Amino acid sequence: MPDKINVRGVNFDNVTLVEAAAFLGDRLTPGGVKELTAVFTPNSEIVQLCIEQNEYFDLINSADLIIPDGIGVIKAAKILGTPLKERVPGVELGEAMLEYAAENDVKVYFLGGKPGVAEAAAKNMGEKYPSLNVTGTSDGYFKKEGEESDEVIGKIADSGATLLFVCLGVPVQERWIHDNREKLALIGVKVALALGGSLDVYSGTVKRAPAVFRKTGMEWFYRLLCQPSRIGRMMKLPKFLVGTYKEKRKK
């Protein structure tokens, strides 16, 4: 298992994108581990949510692989003197796993998004990776417990997928994976990734920030320019960093 580094209460795995993908590839190997590997991708906004509502710490930390999807987490780790290797965007890890799936005949299931988004994502990714086998899709509009949830799990079982993308938004996706991990393991799912809006990106519904914004850690600013209504959410980043400096002084 990768080394863990605690950043404001969340236990991040100190891995690069390549290392994270290799770790998950091992988990998908036929005849390998039987249990489910849950992957969560918190950014500073999600860590701040945990700080403000402590009950979410246990949920987020329950994942088997926790990657730093956000420049704020990278900056905070450095401020605290426990630097992480690099930012690992969930959307990029997801695509790395799709490439792996295409090369290794791994069946994939897309869950989440508005009606039609998962299907469009499957089509686009199938064109990019011709050997990719997305064996099923479902939108995110279902009750996350009870009969409707069990019906979705039944569809995943029928698909034979071992790699599951769960894109329901935070913290719904993490809670759904956590609450259903035994059921998912029983139907053969080996890796479940909580990937927020990744299906929107794969489908072409949402465009990622240009490379210059991503490389300089300013992807959040690009999203704010495109969606000024996100200003309330974006204010969590400076609040998170100010709190990190306060924590450093206490130490």
C-alpha positions in Angstrom: 0.0 0.0 0.0 1.2 3.6 -0.7 2.4 5.8 2.2 -0.3 7.9 3.9 0.1 11.6 4.7 -2.5 13.3 6.9 -3.6 16.7 5.6 -6.0 18.5 7.9 -7.5 15.1 9.0 -7.7 13.3 5.7 -5.3 10.5 5.0 -4.0 11.1 1.5 -2.0 8.4 -0.4 1.4 9.8 -1.4 1.3 8.6 -5.0 1.8 9.9 -8.5 -0.8 9.4 -11.2 1.3 6.6 -12.7 1.7 4.9 -9.3 -2.0 5.2 -8.5 -3.0 3.7 -11.9 -0.5 0.8 -11.4 -1.8 0.1 -7.9 -5.4 -0.1 -9.3 -4.2 -2.2 -12.2 -2.9 -4.8 -9.8 -6.3 -4.8 -8.1 -8.0 -5.5 -11.3 -5.8 -8.5 -12.2 -7.9 -11.7 -12.7 -7.6 -14.0 -9.8 -6.3 -11.2 -7.6 -7.9 -9.7 -4.5 -11.6 -10.5 -4.0 -12.6 -7.4 -2.0 -13.6 -4.0 -3.4 -11.0 -1.2 -3.6 -12.7 2.1 -3.1 -11.0 5.2 -4.5 -12.0 8.7 -3.3 -10.6 12.0 -4.8 -11.0 14.8 -2.3 -9.9 18.4 -3.0 -9.5 21.2 -0.5 -13.3 22.0 -0.7 -14.1 18.4 0.4 -11.4 18.5 3.2 -12.9 21.8 4.4 -16.4 20.1 4.4 -14.9 17.4 6.7 -13.4 20.1 9.0 -16.7 21.9 9.3 -18.8 18.7 9.5 -16.5 16.2 11.3 -18.8 13.2 10.6 -17.4 13.2 7.0 -13.9 12.4 8.1 -14.6 8.7 8.7 -16.5 8.5 5.4 -13.7 10.0 3.3 -10.9 8.1 5.2 -12.7 4.8 4.7 -11.4 4.6 1.1 -8.6 2.3 0.2 -6.9 4.9 -2.1 -7.3 8.6 -1.4 -5.7 10.9 -4.0 -5.2 14.7 -3.8 -7.4 16.1 -6.5 -6.8 19.8 -6.0 -3.9 22.2 -5.8 -5.1 23.4 -2.4 -4.4 20.0 -0.9 -0.9 20.0 -2.4 -0.2 23.5 -1.0 -1.5 22.6 2.4 0.7 19.5 2.6 3.7 21.6 1.8 2.8 24.2 4.3 2.5 21.5 7.0 5.9 20.1 6.1 4.6 16.8 4.8 4.6 17.3 1.0 2.8 15.1 -1.4 4.4 13.9 -4.6 1.9 15.6 -7.0 -1.7 16.5 -7.6 -3.6 13.5 -9.1 -6.7 14.8 -10.8 -9.5 12.3 -10.6 -10.6 12.8 -14.2 -7.0 11.9 -15.3 -6.8 8.9 -13.1 -10.2 7.8 -14.5 -9.0 8.1 -18.0 -5.7 6.2 -17.2 -7.9 3.4 -15.9 -10.0 3.4 -19.1 -6.8 3.1 -21.1 -5.8 0.2 -18.9 -9.2 -1.4 -19.2 -9.0 -1.2 -23.0 -5.6 -2.8 -23.1 -6.4 -5.6 -20.6 -10.0 -6.5 -21.5 -11.5 -5.1 -18.3 -15.2 -4.5 -18.3 -16.3 -1.0 -17.2 -19.6 0.4 -15.9 -20.4 4.2 -15.9 -22.8 5.4 -13.2 -23.9 9.0 -12.8 -24.7 12.2 -14.6 -27.8 13.4 -16.2 -29.8 11.1 -18.5 -27.7 10.5 -21.6 -24.4 11.6 -20.2 -23.0 8.2 -19.2 -24.0 6.8 -22.7 -22.3 9.8 -24.4 -19.2 9.3 -22.3 -19.1 5.6 -23.2 -19.4 6.5 -26.9 -16.6 9.1 -26.8 -14.2 7.0 -24.7 -14.9 4.0 -27.0 -13.9 6.1 -30.0 -10.7 7.2 -28.3 -9.9 3.7 -27.0 -11.4 1.3 -29.6 -10.9 -1.8 -27.4 -12.7 -0.3 -24.5 -15.6 -2.4 -23.3 -18.2 -0.3 -21.4 -20.7 -3.0 -20.6 -23.3 -0.8 -19.0 -24.4 2.7 -18.0 -26.9 4.3 -15.6 -27.7 8.0 -14.9 -27.5 9.3 -11.3 -31.2 9.9 -10.9 -32.2 7.1 -8.5 -32.8 6.7 -4.8 -29.4 5.9 -3.2 -30.9 3.2 -0.9 -33.6 0.6 -1.0 -35.1 -1.0 -4.2 -33.9 1.6 -6.7 -30.3 1.3 -5.5 -30.5 -2.5 -5.5 -31.8 -2.3 -9.1 -28.8 -0.3 -10.2 -26.5 -2.9 -8.4 -28.3 -5.6 -10.3 -27.6 -3.9 -13.6 -23.9 -3.6 -12.7 -24.0 -7.3 -11.8 -25.6 -8.2 -15.1 -22.9 -6.2 -17.0 -20.1 -8.2 -15.6 -18.0 -5.1 -15.0 -15.1 -5.2 -12.6 -14.3 -1.4 -12.9 -17.0 0.9 -11.7 -17.1 4.7 -12.2 -19.4 6.4 -9.6 -20.1 10.0 -10.5 -22.8 11.2 -8.2 -21.2 14.2 -6.6 -19.7 14.6 -3.1 -20.6 13.2 -0.6 -23.3 11.1 -2.2 -20.9 9.0 -4.3 -18.6 8.3 -1.4 -21.6 7.3 0.9 -23.1 5.1 -1.8 -19.8 3.2 -2.4 -19.2 2.9 1.4 -22.7 1.6 2.1 -22.7 -0.9 -0.8 -19.1 -2.1 -0.8 -20.0 -5.6 0.3 -22.7 -5.9 -2.3 -20.4 -4.6 -5.0 -17.7 -7.0 -4.0 -20.1 -9.9 -4.1 -21.1 -9.1 -7.7 -17.4 -9.0 -8.8 -16.6 -5.3 -8.8 -12.9 -4.9 -7.9 -12.4 -1.1 -8.2 -15.0 1.6 -7.6 -13.9 5.2 -8.3 -15.8 8.2 -7.0 -15.1 10.7 -9.7 -17.6 13.6 -9.4 -18.1 15.3 -12.8 -15.7 13.1 -14.8 -18.5 11.6 -17.0 -19.5 15.2 -17.9 -15.9 15.7 -19.2 -15.7 12.4 -21.0 -19.1 13.0 -22.7 -18.0 16.5 -23.9 -20.7 18.2 -21.8 -18.1 20.0 -19.8 -14.7 21.2 -21.1 -11.6 21.1 -18.8 -9.6 24.2 -18.3 -6.8 24.8 -20.9 -3.5 23.2 -20.2 -1.9 26.5 -19.0 -4.5 26.8 -16.2 -4.0 23.1 -15.2 -0.2 23.3 -15.2 -0.2 26.5 -13.0 -2.7 25.2 -10.5 -5.3 27.7 -11.6 -7.9 25.3 -12.9 -10.2 26.5 -10.1 -9.9 30.1 -11.4 -10.9 29.0 -14.9 -14.0 27.3 -13.6 -14.8 30.4 -11.7 -14.5 32.5 -14.8 -16.8 30.1 -16.7 -19.3 29.8 -13.7 -19.3 32.9 -11.5 -22.0 31.3 -9.5 -19.3 29.0 -8.0 -17.9 31.9 -6.0 -19.4 30.6 -2.7 -17.8 27.2 -3.1 -14.5 28.7 -4.2 -14.3 30.7 -1.0 -13.6 27.5 0.8 -10.1 27.4 -0.7 -8.7 30.5 1.0 -10.6 29.5 4.2 -8.9 26.1 4.0 -5.4 27.6 3.4 -5.8 30.2 6.2 -6.8 27.4 8.6 -3.8 25.4 7.4 -1.4 28.2 8.4 -3.1 28.4 11.8 -2.6 24.7 12.3 1.1 25.0 11.3 1.5 27.7 14.0 -0.1 25.6 16.6 2.4 22.8 15.8 
